[in-house]
Amino acid sequence: MSDKRYTDEFKIEAVKQITERGHAVQDVALRLGVSCHSLYAWLKKYGKGTKHAVQIDDQQGEIRRLRAELKRVTEERDILKKATAYFAKESR
């Protein structure tokens, strides 16, 4: 028995290769170096329609939203830094 542990992200990406990209389970297993049995178990756990898959989709949506908000706030901060430097220079 293998002592390898895979992250949830790795497992989800492996499942996506099968469900979304249409690759065969055996091909993905060979390419990633995992057993077909493991992939089938991951399909059952992370495949479309499962409760865990819905949770992950929700989390990914939240991550996308937070990244967009972070980008916006970072741009606002950079603008404010430039404005502060400009007005500091003007007041001298």
C-alpha contacts under 8 A as a table, 3 or more apart, distances in Angstrom:
res1	aa1	res2	aa2	distance
6	Y	10	F	6.23
6	Y	11	K	6.78
7	T	10	F	5.21
7	T	11	K	6.42
8	D	11	K	5.04
8	D	12	I	6.05
9	E	12	I	5.10
9	E	13	E	6.14
10	F	13	E	5.22
10	F	14	A	6.21
11	K	14	A	5.06
11	K	15	V	6.24
11	K	39	L	7.96
11	K	42	W	6.42
11	K	46	Y	7.90
12	I	15	V	5.06
12	I	16	K	6.12
12	I	42	W	7.66
12	I	46	Y	6.36
13	E	16	K	4.95
13	E	17	Q	6.33
14	A	17	Q	5.24
14	A	18	I	6.85
14	A	28	V	7.10
14	A	39	L	7.51
15	V	18	I	5.23
15	V	19	T	6.09
15	V	39	L	7.18
15	V	42	W	6.73
15	V	43	L	5.79
15	V	46	Y	7.00
15	V	47	G	6.63
16	K	19	T	5.03
16	K	20	E	5.13
16	K	21	R	6.68
17	Q	20	E	5.86
17	Q	21	R	4.97
17	Q	22	G	6.49
17	Q	23	H	5.89
17	Q	28	V	7.23
18	I	21	R	5.82
18	I	22	G	4.99
18	I	23	H	4.79
18	I	24	A	6.14
18	I	25	V	6.31
18	I	28	V	7.38
19	T	22	G	5.68
19	T	23	H	7.63
19	T	47	G	7.44
19	T	48	K	7.86
23	H	27	D	6.75
23	H	28	V	6.69
24	A	27	D	5.25
24	A	28	V	6.33
25	V	28	V	5.25
25	V	29	A	6.05
25	V	36	C	6.45
25	V	39	L	6.98
25	V	40	Y	7.84
26	Q	29	A	5.02
26	Q	30	L	6.19
26	Q	36	C	6.07
27	D	30	L	5.25
27	D	31	R	6.10
28	V	31	R	5.05
28	V	32	L	5.99
29	A	32	L	5.33
29	A	33	G	5.67
29	A	34	V	4.95
29	A	35	S	5.63
29	A	36	C	5.61
29	A	39	L	6.97
30	L	33	G	5.12
30	L	34	V	6.66
30	L	35	S	7.71
34	V	38	S	6.73
34	V	39	L	7.39
35	S	38	S	5.25
35	S	39	L	6.56
36	C	39	L	5.04
36	C	40	Y	6.21
37	H	40	Y	5.22
37	H	41	A	6.29
38	S	41	A	5.07
38	S	42	W	6.16
39	L	42	W	4.95
39	L	43	L	6.03
40	Y	43	L	4.93
40	Y	44	K	6.23
41	A	44	K	5.12
41	A	45	K	6.29
42	W	45	K	4.98
42	W	46	Y	5.63
42	W	47	G	7.24
43	L	46	Y	5.29
43	L	47	G	4.58
44	K	47	G	5.64
44	K	50	T	7.71
45	K	50	T	6.75
45	K	52	H	6.76
45	K	53	A	7.67
46	Y	50	T	6.46
46	Y	52	H	6.01
46	Y	53	A	5.09
47	G	50	T	6.09
47	G	53	A	6.23
48	K	53	A	5.99
48	K	54	V	7.78
49	G	53	A	6.47
49	G	54	V	6.83
50	T	53	A	5.15
50	T	54	V	6.40
51	K	54	V	5.21
51	K	55	Q	6.34
52	H	55	Q	5.04
52	H	56	I	6.21
53	A	56	I	5.01
53	A	57	D	6.12
54	V	57	D	5.05
54	V	58	D	6.20
55	Q	58	D	5.09
55	Q	59	Q	6.16
56	I	59	Q	4.93
56	I	60	Q	6.02
57	D	60	Q	5.08
57	D	61	G	6.15
58	D	61	G	5.11
58	D	62	E	6.24
59	Q	62	E	5.02
59	Q	63	I	6.12
60	Q	63	I	4.93
60	Q	64	R	6.16
61	G	64	R	5.12
61	G	65	R	6.22
62	E	65	R	5.04
62	E	66	L	6.08
63	I	66	L	5.07
63	I	67	R	6.04
64	R	67	R	5.15
64	R	68	A	6.24
65	R	68	A	5.21
65	R	69	E	6.23
66	L	69	E	4.99
66	L	70	L	5.99
67	R	70	L	4.98
67	R	71	K	6.14
68	A	71	K	5.12
68	A	72	R	6.28
69	E	72	R	5.09
69	E	73	V	6.11
70	L	73	V	5.13
70	L	74	T	5.96
71	K	74	T	5.13
71	K	75	E	6.21
72	R	75	E	5.19
72	R	76	E	6.25
73	V	76	E	4.98
73	V	77	R	6.10
74	T	77	R	5.03
74	T	78	D	6.19
75	E	78	D	5.11
75	E	79	I	6.26
76	E	79	I	5.13
76	E	80	L	6.22
77	R	80	L	5.07
77	R	81	K	6.16
78	D	81	K	5.06
78	D	82	K	6.31
79	I	82	K	5.20
79	I	83	A	6.16
80	L	83	A	4.96
80	L	84	T	6.00
81	K	84	T	5.11
81	K	85	A	6.22
82	K	85	A	5.13
82	K	86	Y	6.09
83	A	86	Y	4.99
83	A	87	F	6.11
84	T	87	F	5.28
84	T	88	A	5.97
85	A	88	A	5.10
85	A	89	K	6.17
86	Y	89	K	5.23
86	Y	90	E	6.26
87	F	90	E	4.88
87	F	91	S	6.13
88	A	91	S	5.34
88	A	92	R	6.76
89	K	92	R	5.64
